[in-house]
Amino acid sequence: MTTSLYDRCAQDAAASVIVAYSTSFALASRLLGPRVRTHVRSVYALVRVADEIVDGAADEALVPAPTQRLLLDEFEAETLTAIARGFSTNLIVHAFALAARECGIDGELVRPFFASMRTDLTRTEHDAQSHDAYVYGSAEVVGLMCLQVFVNAGRAVPETPSPELVEGARRLAAAFQDVNFLRDRADDRGRLGRDYLGIDGEASRAAVLARIDHDLDVAALAIPALPADCRRAVTTAHGLFAELAHRLHDDDRDDVRVSVPTAVKATIAAKAIAGLPPRRTDA
């Protein structure tokens, strides 16, 4: 399919978002094959813009919560319309719609994502049930969107990913989200007034880390079944978050945001490029 100048501008705009917002995902995305790289960046860009409506830029602009809700509703409606129409005047939405139409991303994945974003405007504390529902919409469906790209980019007709890949994508995305919840606890509570994990004491924190380790191990089993041009990137992302989880086991300070040094990131990426299997905690 021919890519128009407008399409390329939209996809370039989406690519700039991932570079600005996440060094880890920017590193992993560079290892994706060209067949999938552009569409994955477009998915990530849409997610980041929606997140800014409820977590960052809108607050900094002093946009009140009711208006944030309206902006989020409008953003969701524009996204769904663009998927159906194949065009949006919003460059980030247009880039996402190109990926969605080619790869079979539809409202069943888009709507739960925006539902979780709306939760951030109304709920500040989560129990186990609301945590799981939030993580499904805010993270797992994003993993499933990326999986649709991995399996279907370049296909004339999208096909349904295998149950093994679906479960792996969900578990990997859930682990990513819980790792970020743990490392951002102080900021979430102090700046946003939110508690996603409901941690009460060391045993509760240990349970969250055990869940993260389990999710990462389940995901590791599925990664070898991914298309070859996706494995190095997903293995790198998995390795980066496995390293973060390892550091969170060793450092329980809420006032220090755990990170992975650049040299360690490079080593993780090099191992993935060399074809080494994903890191396992149960091996």
N, C-alpha and C positions, 0 to 999 in steps of 0.2 A: 504494500500500500504506500502510495506517495505521501511524503510528509511535507505539508505546506510551510511557508515561512512563519505563519501564525502559530502552527503547531510547534515548530522548533523553538520559537520565542517562549511559548508557554512552558515547554519542557526545560528550557534553560533557566527560566525563573524558578521552577520547582527544584532543579539541581542546586541552585544557589542556597536554598533553604537548608538542605542537609549539611552543607559545608559550614554554614553559620551556626547551626544549633547543636551538632553532635560530632565530635571528632571520632568517636568509636564507630558510629554508623557510617560516617563518611569514609573511614578506613575500610570497613567491610564492604561497602557498596562499590569501591574501586576494584574489588576482586570479583565482582559479578561479571559474567559475560555480557557483551553488548546487546545480545538478544533481550535481556531482562533488565539491565541496569537502569535505563531511562524510566521505565514504568515503575520500578521499585522506588526510585527517587520521587516520582510523582505521587505515589501513595503516601510516602513519609511527609511530603510537603503539605498535603491536605490535612493530615493529622496534626502537624505542628501549628498550622494556622488556627484550626479549631481549638487547640489547647490554649493558644494565646488569648482567645476570646474569654475563657473562663479562669485563666491562671496568671496571665502576665500583662500583655500590652494594654488590654482593655482596662484593667485595674489602674495601671500607670496613667492612663488617659482620663481617669476618674469617671469611667462609664459605670452608671449604677447597675445593680444586679438585674432589675427587670429589663433594662435595655440590652444587657449582655444576653439574656435569654432570647430576646427578639432577634439579635444579631445571629445567634446560634441557629435559631429556627430558620432564618432566612438563608444562612449558609448551607444548612441541610437541604432545604428546598431547592436551592440553586444547583447543588451537587446532583440530586436525583433527577432534576430536569435536564441537566447537561448530559447525564448518562443516556437519557431517552432521546435527547435532541442531537447530541454530538457536537455541541458548541456552547461556550460560555464566554461572556465578556470578562470574567475573572480568570486571569491567566493560570492560577494554581488549580482552580476548579476545572478549567479546560484540559489541562495536562492530566489530571486525575481521570476525567471522563474518557480520554483517549485510552488510558490503561484499562479502565473498567470495561469499556465496550469490546476491546480486543480479547480480554482475558476472562470475561464472565464474572465480574464483580457487580453485584446487584444490591437492591435494597435490603436483602436479608443480612448482608454484612454491613451496609452503610447505616441503617437505622439503629442497630444496637450500639454502634460507636457513638452516635450523637446522643442517644439516651444516657449513656454514661457521662458524657460531657455535661449534660443538663444536671445530672446528679451533683456535680461539683458546685452548682449554684444553690442547692437546697439542703445538702447533707454535709455535716462536718465530722461526724463520727460513724464508724462502720463496725458492725458485728460480722461474724463469719459468713452469714448468708448474703448480706449486702456487699461485703468485700468480694465474694465470688462473682456476684452479678456485675459489679463494677469492673472487675478485672476482665471478665468475658467481653464486655463492650469496649473497654478502653484499650485492651491489649490483644486478647485472643483473636478477635475478629480482624485486627490489623495484621496479625500473623497469617490468618487465613487469606486476607487480600494478597499478601505477598506470595503465599503459596499458589494462588490462582495465577499470578504472574509467572512464577517459576515453571508451572506445568503448561501454561497456555500461550505465553508470548510467542507470536509468530504463527500460531495455528489458525487455520481458516475457521474452525469450529471449536470452541472451548470444550474440554472434557472435565469430568469430575475427578479430583485427586483421590488417591487411595485412602482408606481409613487410617492406615499407618501414618501416612504423611499428614493427614488432618490432625491426628492426635499429637504428633510431634510438633507441628506448628503451634497448636494451642498451648502445649506445655512449655515450649521455648518462650513464647510471648508472655505467658504468665510468670515465668521465672524472671524475665527482664523487668516486668512491672514490679514484682515484689522486691527485687534487688534495689530498684530505684526508690521504692517506698522506704526501705530501710536506710539507705544512704542519705535520703532527703528528709528524714523524720523531723529534724530540728526546724528546717525551713518550712515544711508543711504546717507544723504546729504554730510556729512563731509568726510567719508572714501570712499564711492562709487560714490558720485556725482549723486545720483538718487533721484527722487521725484515721488513716486508711487501714492500719493493721491491728489496732486495739491491743497493743502489747502491754502486758501487766507483769513485769518481773522478768528475770533471766530465763526461766523455764518457757515462758511465752515467746520470748525472742528466739530461743533455741528451736522451738517448734516451727517458727517461720523459716528459719534457716534450713531446717530439715526438709520442709516442703519445697524450698527452692532447689536444694540438692536433688530431691527426687524428680522434680520437673526437668531439671537439666539432664539427668540420666535418661529419662524417657525420651527426651528430644534427641539425645546423642544416638540412640538406637535407630532413629528415623532418618537422620541426616544422610547416611550412605545411599538411601533410596531416592534422594533428590536428583534432578538432572545434573549432569557433570558440570555445566557452566555456572551452577549455583553453589556447589558444595564447599568450595574454598571460602567463599564469603560467609556462608552460614556457619561453617566451622570456626571461622575467625570471630564472628559475633558471639557464638556460644562460648568460645575460649575466653573472650574478654569478660563476659559476665560470670563465668565460672571463677575467674581470678578475682573479680570483685566480691563474689560470695565467699571465697576463701579468706579474703582480707576482712570481710565483715565478721567472720567467725573469730578472727584474732583481735579485732578492734571494735569494742562496743561503745565507743564514745559518740554521743549524739552531736557534739559540737564540732566534729571533724568529718567532713565529707570524704569518704573513702574514694580513692581513684587508683588507676593503674598507670604507673610511670611509662613514659614514651618508649623506653628501651624494652620493657616487658611487653608492651603492645606489639612492637616490631617482632619480638621472638614468637609471640602467639601467631601472628600473621605468617611468619616464615614457616612455622610448623604446618600450618594449614596449606600453604602453597606447595610444600613438599609432599602433601598427600597424607600426613599423619592423621589418625582418627580423632574424633572429638574427645575432649577430656572427660573422664568419668570419675565420679566420687565413690562409686560402689565397686570399682575394679580392684 
